Amino acid sequence: MSQTAQGSGTVVFQRRREFLPYAMPSIGEEEIAEVADSMRSGWITTGPKVAQFEEDFARYTGCVDAVSVNSCTAGLQIALAVFGVGPGDEVIVPALTFCATANVVVHTGARPVIVDVDATGNMDVQAASRAITPKTKALMPVHFAGQPADVDALYKLAGQHGLAVIEDAAHAVGAVHRGQKLASRAYFDSCNPATVPAAVVFSFYANKNMTTAEGGMIVFADERRSDQARMLRLHGMSIDAWKRYSGSGSWYYEVEAAGFKCNLTDIAAAIGIHQLRKLDTFTAARKALAKHYDAELSGIAEIAPPTRIPQRDHVYHLYTIAVDNARVSRNRLIEELRERNIGTSVHFIPIHSHPFYAATYGYRAGDFPVAESHYARTISLPLYPAMSKADTGYVIAALRDSLPYAGR
Ligand SMILES: *Cc1c(COP(=O)(O)O)cnc(C)c1O
C-alpha cells in the first residue's frame, strides 16, 4: 500500500519510484506474433489482414461493412468527402475536442462552426440548433471521453434540417447507447429513424481504447457508401492494390476521383485483430478502475468525478475530474501530482482558443463558457487496462496529499 495508517491516526504518504503515465497501450505476444507473421509473409501493406480486421470489426460492432483507414482523422476527412462537404459549406463542431475534428473541416474548404458543450463535455444540442444556417451541411459530434453524445436529439435535428451526421467516435469504440453498440445496424435504426446520411469514425491511435499504433475505422449508416470510401482512401483508384497484384487481379485501374492516401497497413491490422479480441476485457478493466476512482473521490470535497447520464455507457477512454476552481489551482495540482510521479493530461484546450481558429474565424475568450469552464477545471487522471487497483489507490492518496499544496 502506498498509504500507511499509523497508530496516531496520521497518514504518511509514500512517493512511488516508478512513474505512472496517464495512458499506455496494452500490447501482448499475440499482437507481436501477428505483426511478425505479416513481416515474413511478403505482404506488409493493405491486404489479407486488413480484410480480416474489417470483417472482424464489422462482426464485433454489428454493422454490415467497416472501412479501415490509417487514422481517425483520415476517416473523418473521407466521410466529409463522401457527403460532399466543400467550399461555402458549414460544419458544426463542439468547442471541446481534439483539433483533428475541426482541422478536417478546414481542409475541405468548408467553415468549422464551433458550438458549446454541455455538462458531460458533449455537443450542446440547443447550441447546435442555434448555429444552423442555410449553409450548414453536417453535424460532427464527439463522444467526449467515451460517453456517447445525445445522438437521439442530434439525429433528429439533422433530419429536420437535411444535414449529415459524422460522429467523431475516437474515444468511444465499444460504447453502447440505449442498449445499442455505437455504429451497429440496430444503433442507426434506433437513433437515426429519418436515415440521414451518417458515419461513425473510430480511432486506433496508440493511447485509445484499442490500438493499431495509428489507424481508424469508418462505418456508414448506409453501407453502400463504403465502396466510395475505399476508393477515396487509395488515390481514388477503382480497385485496390492487393487485388491488382494478387493472382486474381489485373494491372488495369481507373482513377474515379482525386483521392487520398490513407489506407491501413497489414502490419497495423495485425495489431488490431488481436486488440479487438481483447477490447471487451480492456473496457471492463477501465470501468472497474473508474468505479474505484468514483468511490474514493466522493470523499474529496474539492474534486468532482465526471458527469454521467443513464443509458449512455461510458467506456472511459478518459477519466476526467473537475477541481473546484475557487479552492484549487488546477495547474498547481498537476505539478503536485507530477512531483508524486503521476502523469496527467488535460482534455481539451478548447478549439476556439487555438491561435489559428481565433485568428481565422474571429473567435474570442468567453465565446463558449461551458467548454472554457471545463478546460479551466479538468484533469485527466491515469487510466489504462494494465493499471491495478493499487495504482488508482495511489493516485487518490496522492490527490489527498497534494491538495493542501494546491490551494488558492
Ligand atoms: C485522437 C482523436 C482524434 C484523432 O484520431 P487519430 O486516429 O489520431 O487521427 C480525433 N478526435 C478526437 C476527439 C480524438 O481524441
PDBQT file of the ligand as one rigid body, heavy atoms in Angstrom, charges set to zero:
ROOT
HETATM    1  C1  LIG A 501      -7.428  11.031 -31.024  1.00  0.00    +0.000 C 
HETATM    2  C2  LIG A 501      -8.566  11.860 -31.547  1.00  0.00    +0.000 A 
HETATM    3  C3  LIG A 501      -8.764  12.072 -32.914  1.00  0.00    +0.000 A 
HETATM    4  C4  LIG A 501      -7.748  11.678 -33.928  1.00  0.00    +0.000 C 
HETATM    5  O1  LIG A 501      -7.518  10.331 -34.003  1.00  0.00    +0.000 OA
HETATM    6  P1  LIG A 501      -6.287   9.847 -34.938  1.00  0.00    +0.000 P 
HETATM    7  O2  LIG A 501      -6.571   8.382 -35.100  1.00  0.00    +0.000 OA
HETATM    8  O3  LIG A 501      -5.041  10.127 -34.179  1.00  0.00    +0.000 OA
HETATM    9  O4  LIG A 501      -6.383  10.585 -36.210  1.00  0.00    +0.000 OA
HETATM   10  C5  LIG A 501      -9.885  12.734 -33.325  1.00  0.00    +0.000 A 
HETATM   11  N1  LIG A 501     -10.781  13.209 -32.454  1.00  0.00    +0.000 NA
HETATM   12  C6  LIG A 501     -10.622  13.061 -31.130  1.00  0.00    +0.000 A 
HETATM   13  C7  LIG A 501     -11.668  13.592 -30.207  1.00  0.00    +0.000 C 
HETATM   14  C8  LIG A 501      -9.503  12.396 -30.624  1.00  0.00    +0.000 A 
HETATM   15  O5  LIG A 501      -9.307  12.294 -29.307  1.00  0.00    +0.000 OA
ENDROOT
TORSDOF 0
